[in-house]
Amino acid sequence: MMEGVHDFEHPHGVFDVHLRSNGRFFAPKFQCKAEWHATEAGELEINFGKFGEYKLTITDPATRSFSGAMVGKPESWRKMKLKRPFSTAEKMLMDSEWELEHPGGKFKIEFRADGYNHFVCADFPAHSHWSLSNDETATPLLYINWGKYGEYELVIAEDGQTMSGSAKGQPGNWRKAVRLGSVGNAAAVHEHSH
């Protein structure tokens, strides 16, 4: 299993990348529509959208380490190594539907694991996104930027089935949610360029 958070190294530094399910490649600091694919020969092919295409070969299966370069530019080398697998909370959040409750009622929301981490709410639509901090713990902090509807911070339970928090900086303005299930391949429908 190659899915998880990886260190992606290049001549000028290192940053996190995610190998997500269904061949989706995600870089929190360099968001774009991107894909990954493992070949039978043990190569990892990455189409990093506007950042280029890469081919890496596994160098150490035990540590899931890879080495390679930008396609056609061997001097533009890259190395990649598994940092950690996704936590249960992360896996349960990606491509999921939840019932969000607040002081005024309940409605459904979705978290897409696309190239931009889109947050979707049919009842209150806005161009919205989610991100995680403290994600190396079993109970990561979820941040939602819901456009004109504000910003929210909720802690996801270790089992990934519930979350609770509030509007950012307003602990009295509470929110809590329960996971309803997966949104499956419907996630691709919403994705667009930024």
C-alpha positions, 0 to 999 in steps of 0.5 A: 500500500503506497497511500499516505503522507510522504516527504517529497525532496527536491534540490531546494527543500522538502515538502509534504505530499499525499498519495491518496486513493484513486490515484489522487496526488495532493500537495498542501503547499502546492495545490493543483489537480494532480495524479499518481500511478504505480507501474508493474515495474515498480515505477511511480509516475506523478503528473503534478499538474502545472508543476510537471511530470515525474518518474521515480523508482523504488529504492528501498521497499522497506521504508517506501523510499523512491528516487527519480527526476522530472521527465526529460530533465534528469538534473531536476531530481526528486526523492520521496519517502513515506513519512506516515500512513494516513490516520483513521480520522484522515481516512474517514474525512476524505470523500465523506458526507456528514451531518453538521449540527449548530445551534440553529439546526442540522444539514449535510456537508461533504469533504472532498479529497481532490486536488484542492480539498473542497468543502461542499454544502448544497444548502449553503453553497460557497467556494470553500476548502478544508485543511488539517493541522495537528495531523500527526496525532490521532485526533487532528484539527479540521479547519474549514474556510466556508467563504461568506459563511465564516471559518470553523475549527473542529477536532475529529475523533480518533475513530473518524466518526464524529467531530466537534468545535466552533466558529473560529475564535468563538467557542460559544458558537459550537458545531458538531458533526456525525459521519454519514458515509462516503461520497465515492466517485461523486467527488470528481464532479465538483473539482475545478481549476483555481 
